[in-house]
Amino acid sequence: MTASLFVIGIRVGWIGPDVRPGDDGFARAAGVAHAVAKPVVDGLESSLCGQLVRAAAAQDWSSQRQVARCEECTRLAG
């Protein structure tokens, strides 16, 4: 497996008082992954489609295929 040039981010709108440490946000029904260009510092970033997302450098875009993905980010990042 090779690393991609992108990491996964989740929309900031899903961060709230119900989020516990270690919660990646994808368990929520409406969770959609967005692509964020590397390099990434863990925290708030802008995705390829323009959404403000919470991104983590350890979540590689190419390795996380089980989550729903933003159509525009998928088109741009592959």
C-alpha positions as semicolon CSV with decimal commas, in nm:
position;residue;x (nm);y (nm);z (nm)
1;M;0,000;0,000;0,000
2;T;0,127;0,347;-0,084
3;A;0,047;0,668;0,095
4;S;-0,155;0,928;-0,091
5;L;-0,107;1,302;-0,107
6;F;-0,426;1,353;0,096
7;V;-0,569;1,279;0,440
8;I;-0,930;1,246;0,556
9;G;-1,113;1,527;0,729
10;I;-1,462;1,547;0,878
11;R;-1,679;1,857;0,863
12;V;-1,641;2,086;1,161
13;G;-2,019;2,107;1,204
14;W;-2,011;1,763;1,367
15;I;-1,783;1,864;1,651
16;G;-1,981;1,939;1,963
17;P;-2,018;1,865;2,333
18;D;-2,113;1,502;2,256
19;V;-1,773;1,430;2,096
20;R;-1,549;1,226;2,322
21;P;-1,169;1,191;2,296
22;G;-1,082;0,943;2,022
23;D;-1,417;0,992;1,843
24;D;-1,344;1,016;1,470
25;G;-1,691;1,150;1,385
26;F;-1,768;0,890;1,117
27;A;-2,008;0,700;1,344
28;R;-2,265;0,973;1,289
29;A;-2,523;0,890;1,022
30;A;-2,439;1,190;0,805
31;G;-2,060;1,151;0,830
32;V;-1,887;1,218;0,497
33;A;-1,511;1,212;0,449
34;H;-1,340;1,504;0,279
35;A;-0,991;1,507;0,125
36;V;-0,730;1,745;0,269
37;A;-0,400;1,805;0,093
38;K;-0,081;1,716;0,282
39;P;0,111;1,837;0,474
40;V;-0,142;1,853;0,755
41;V;-0,112;1,967;1,113
42;D;-0,378;1,791;1,321
43;G;-0,669;2,030;1,358
44;L;-0,875;2,256;1,135
45;E;-0,798;2,251;0,764
46;S;-0,973;2,335;0,437
47;S;-1,074;2,037;0,224
48;L;-1,036;2,018;-0,154
49;C;-1,406;2,106;-0,195
50;G;-1,378;2,407;0,037
51;Q;-1,535;2,268;0,357
52;L;-1,376;2,350;0,692
53;V;-1,286;2,011;0,838
54;R;-1,106;1,852;1,131
55;A;-0,814;1,655;0,988
56;A;-0,557;1,416;1,131
57;A;-0,226;1,343;0,958
58;A;-0,258;0,973;1,042
59;Q;-0,583;0,923;0,844
60;D;-0,462;0,860;0,489
61;W;-0,723;0,917;0,215
62;S;-0,635;0,601;0,020
63;S;-0,654;0,364;0,318
64;Q;-0,995;0,464;0,460
65;R;-1,234;0,324;0,197
66;Q;-1,517;0,214;0,429
67;V;-1,650;0,567;0,498
68;A;-1,880;0,768;0,272
69;R;-1,686;1,025;0,069
70;C;-1,760;1,373;-0,059
71;E;-1,822;1,349;-0,435
72;E;-1,620;1,662;-0,518
73;C;-1,324;1,556;-0,302
74;T;-1,332;1,210;-0,460
75;R;-1,331;1,365;-0,808
76;L;-1,033;1,586;-0,722
77;A;-0,828;1,341;-0,511
78;G;-0,922;1,016;-0,680
